[in-house]
């Protein structure tokens, strides 16, 4: 393989993208498994495996039934909730308590205590000789081996959603299985009764001790009450309390009245004191004035004044003039008497006011003294009442405590009677035998319902495991999904296997030209769209199409892509650069020369060597004369110039080269062309090889646009078979409609 420096860009002005960092060629791609894809691919193998597994399960059933049958004998127990009263029909108890109780009984049925009692039961040797032989040494039962064997033979479990417990014994002989479960039942019931009797005796003893303690407390309290009654005298206390209560009520009433009087005096004294301080003087009441008028001094002076007024009236009647000496004397005496009378009145009023004020104050002091005495009496009575009440309260408290203890004693005595009564019931231990042991008539193992599904499951598991291992170990590319698993690899498109095309094309190389409505032609149209989009976006004109290995179909891909692009009104030149096995000229029935080798040798010009074909817009440049086919020229400057010239004269230039795995021509041309695509054949190349070729092409000048997977089988493409049928039916329907029109 030659190594030639990359020539200048064939399309000036177009910037070539540099190669992106790639992983090492030896890196292993991640393996992924599509379950639906495998199911569709190996569905008939799975059906066959299921059939074989079913047959194996059926055969295993009969073999096991003859060699190792198992019979299951059982006893069913019913559990009851705890009863508060022996006469209750409906029992009470929470679901959690019942579940705990039943779990406890299940554990007890298969406990070592029950197993030990079975081993020591003399009926075991007589009624189950075959089972006993398995755990005997020198004619004697080995207790440890027997207990271990019983742990494997006996089993107990709750029946879901019920109050039943199922005790089973599994053994190859139905009679001995029945004996074992019967012995287990008897041993369990013995242990249950013994445990219940011990628990019941303990409960009775506790109740009796509690009753005795309560009776002693009642005696102590009654003695204490008797001492209080004897010391204090209950009848005298009650009389004293009644009398003290009555006296207290009287004192309280007197205090209320006395308080009102004190308040009235306080208001009156305050009013008198306010009059003394007032500038307007004292305002006397009519009553006070009447009292003053009745006093001797004021009354005598008033009498004297009336007498003088009578004398003056007599003088006037005698027609004595006011200026007369007698009249003046009377008038002067009247005025003097009036002044004296007025002064006497004021003095008497003030004396009366002062006397009333002093009297009020004295009365107030007396009331306060009475109030203090009443308050002291009230406090003494209250203390006396409190003490009397305390004594009576102590007696009442003792009575209540005695009554409470009597009630508690009654409840304990009733509970004790209930315990004794419950012990007489058949369900005292809350467990009864609902179904006794019976000799089983049918085997419990093997069962067709188990062996057949198990055989099917095992067969499917083995076959499925082999399929998965095969898929993991199989590194071949089977579909675009396998290419997508390769790091940094891009899938450009896919072409289905030609034999699965319902149109049955005769020539794969020219199927787009010969049968444009075929499935293969449609796949090339789908491949053309992303290819042209990538090339136009990057400004590429020349495209190298390289196969991974011989037979991958690179020439067919090249020609059909050329036809598809020409159908899209592109002028396409197809260059046959496969100097080892050229095929382009044979597809059109033309000769090899002149062609590419002649142009590179300078013996011919491109314009003279390019030939038209029977497809509008497609021209080819054959491989050229054999004597001019020098491999090194494929990566020369002359090749770059040829591609640059072709890019100016044509819209697209497709280059068909030798497979990359057998020669270095592809890498040489990749350093001259604008872009490249890698063609791999389904079930032909391995992922590791595709990853290495992808790395090599990515490091060249040409941009690797992606990978085309050729000859993809419908079994590897998921729903591709359905898509092929649907597309073919649609194409034919369109054609029939066109013919009818």
ABEGO torsion letter per residue (X at the ends): XBBBBBBBBABBGBBBBBBBBBBBAABBBBBBBBAAAAAAAAAAAAAAAAAAAAAAAAAAAAAAAAABBBBBBBBBBBBBBBBABAABABBBEBAAAAAAAAAAAAAAAABAAAAAAAAABAAAAAABAAAAAAABBGGBBBAAAAAAAAAAABBBBBBBGBABBBBBBBBABAAAAAAAAAAAAAAAAAAAAAAAAAAAAAAAAAAAAAAAAAAAAAAAAAAAAAAAAAAAGAAAAAAAAAAAAAAAAAAAAAAAAAAAAAAAAAAAAAAAAAAAABAAEBBBBAAAAAAAAABAAAAAAAAAAAAAAAAAAAAAAAGBBAABAAAAAAAAAAAAAAAAAAAAAAAAAAAAAAAAAAAAAAAAAAAAAAAAAAAAAAAAAAAAAAAAAAAAAAAAAAAAAAAAAAAAAAAAAAAAAAAAAAAABAAAAGBBBABBBBBBABBAOBBAAAAAAAAAAAAAAAAAAAAAAAAAABABBABAAAAAABBGBBBAEBBBBAAABAAGBABAAAAAAABAABAAAAAAAAAAAAAAAAAAAAGBABBBBBBABBGAGAAAAAAAAAAAAAAAGBBBBBBBABAABBAAAAAAGBBAOBBAAAAAAGABBAAAABBBBABBGBBBBBAEBAAABBAAAAABAAAAAAAAAAAAABABBBBBBBBAAABAAAAAAAAABABBBBBBBBGABBAAAAAAAAAAAAABABBBAEBBBBGBBAAAAEAAAAAAAAAAAAAAAAAAAAAAX
